[in-house]
Amino acid sequence: MQTITISASRASAFSLSEMEMLVGSAIVIGVLAWLVLSRMRRDRHEPQV
């Protein structure tokens, strides 16, 4: 009887390029959200003319 060993070819769920894309997208979304929130906060605090 032979013993069959199955090894995973990929160590993680995502490849390096996919991880880079996910991290890059998360950073861009975070920066855009921060800009929008800061602009909304600034517009709300400005006195009405």
C-alpha distances in whole Angstrom, upper triangle without the diagonal:
4,7,10,13,16,19,23,25,28,29,32,33,35,36,38,41,40,41,44,45,45,47,49,50,50,53,55,55,56,59,60,60,62,64,65,65,68,70,70,71,73,75,75,77,80,83,84,87
4,6,10,13,16,19,21,25,26,29,30,32,32,35,37,37,38,41,42,42,43,46,47,47,49,52,52,53,55,57,57,59,61,62,62,65,67,67,68,71,72,72,74,77,80,81,84
4,6,10,13,16,19,22,22,25,27,29,29,32,35,34,35,38,39,39,40,43,44,44,46,49,49,49,52,54,54,55,58,59,59,61,64,64,65,67,69,69,71,73,77,78,81
4,6,10,13,15,18,19,22,23,26,26,29,31,31,31,34,36,35,37,40,40,41,43,45,45,46,49,51,51,52,55,56,56,58,60,61,62,64,66,66,68,70,74,75,78
4,6,10,12,15,16,19,20,23,23,26,28,28,28,31,33,32,34,37,37,38,40,42,42,43,46,47,48,49,52,53,53,55,57,58,59,61,63,63,65,67,71,72,75
4,7,9,12,13,16,17,19,20,23,25,24,25,28,29,29,31,33,34,34,37,39,39,40,43,44,44,46,48,49,50,52,54,54,55,58,59,60,62,64,68,69,72
4,6,9,10,13,14,17,17,19,22,22,22,25,26,26,28,30,31,31,34,36,36,37,40,41,42,43,46,47,47,49,51,52,53,55,57,57,59,61,65,66,69
4,5,7,9,11,13,13,16,19,18,18,21,23,22,24,27,28,28,30,32,33,34,36,38,38,40,42,43,43,46,48,48,49,52,53,54,56,58,61,63,65
4,7,9,11,12,11,14,16,16,17,19,21,21,23,25,26,27,29,31,32,33,35,36,37,39,41,42,43,45,47,48,49,51,52,53,55,57,61,62,64
4,6,7,8,8,10,13,13,13,16,18,17,19,22,23,23,25,27,28,29,31,33,33,35,37,38,39,41,43,44,45,47,49,50,51,53,57,58,61
4,7,8,9,11,14,13,13,16,18,17,18,21,22,22,24,27,27,28,30,32,33,34,36,38,38,40,42,43,44,46,48,48,50,52,56,57,60
4,5,7,9,12,11,10,13,15,14,15,18,19,19,21,23,24,24,27,29,29,30,33,34,34,36,39,39,40,42,44,45,46,49,52,54,56
4,7,10,12,10,9,13,14,12,14,17,17,17,20,22,22,23,26,27,27,29,32,32,33,35,37,38,39,41,43,43,45,47,51,52,55
4,7,8,6,6,10,10,10,12,14,15,15,18,19,20,21,24,25,25,27,29,30,31,33,35,36,37,39,41,42,43,45,49,50,53
4,6,5,6,9,10,11,12,14,15,16,18,20,21,22,24,26,27,28,30,32,33,34,36,37,39,40,42,43,45,47,50,52,54
4,5,5,6,9,10,10,12,14,15,16,18,20,21,22,24,26,27,29,30,31,33,35,36,37,39,40,42,43,45,49,50,52
4,5,5,6,9,10,10,12,14,15,16,18,20,21,22,24,26,27,28,30,31,33,34,36,37,39,40,42,43,47,48,50
4,5,5,6,9,10,10,12,14,15,16,18,20,21,22,24,26,27,28,30,32,33,34,36,37,39,41,42,46,47,49
4,5,5,6,8,10,10,12,14,15,16,18,20,21,22,24,26,27,28,30,31,33,34,36,37,39,41,44,46,48
4,5,5,6,8,10,11,12,14,15,16,18,20,21,23,24,26,27,29,30,31,33,34,36,37,39,43,44,46
4,6,5,6,8,10,10,12,14,15,16,18,20,21,22,24,26,27,28,30,31,33,34,36,38,41,42,44
4,5,5,6,9,10,10,12,14,15,16,18,20,21,22,24,26,27,28,30,31,33,34,36,40,41,43
4,5,5,6,9,10,10,12,14,15,16,18,20,21,22,24,26,27,28,30,31,33,35,38,40,42
4,5,5,6,9,10,11,12,14,15,17,18,20,21,23,24,26,27,29,30,32,33,37,38,40
4,5,5,6,8,10,11,12,14,15,16,18,20,21,22,24,26,27,28,30,32,35,36,39
4,6,5,6,9,10,10,12,14,15,16,18,20,21,22,24,26,27,28,30,34,35,38
4,5,5,6,9,10,10,12,14,15,16,18,20,21,22,24,26,27,29,32,34,36
4,5,5,6,9,10,11,12,14,15,17,18,20,21,22,24,26,27,31,32,34
4,6,5,6,9,10,11,12,14,15,16,18,20,21,22,24,26,30,31,33
4,6,5,6,9,10,11,12,14,15,16,18,20,21,22,24,28,29,32
4,5,5,6,9,10,10,12,14,15,16,18,20,21,23,26,28,30
4,5,5,6,9,10,11,12,14,15,16,18,20,21,25,26,28
4,5,5,6,8,10,11,12,14,15,16,18,20,24,25,27
4,6,5,6,8,10,10,12,14,15,16,18,22,24,26
4,6,5,6,9,10,10,12,14,15,17,20,22,24
4,6,5,6,9,10,11,12,14,16,19,20,22
4,5,5,6,9,10,11,12,14,18,19,22
4,5,5,6,9,10,11,12,16,18,21
4,5,5,6,9,10,11,14,16,18
4,5,5,6,9,10,13,14,17
4,6,5,6,9,12,14,17
4,5,5,6,10,12,15
4,6,5,9,10,12
4,6,8,9,13
4,6,9,12
4,6,9
4,6
4
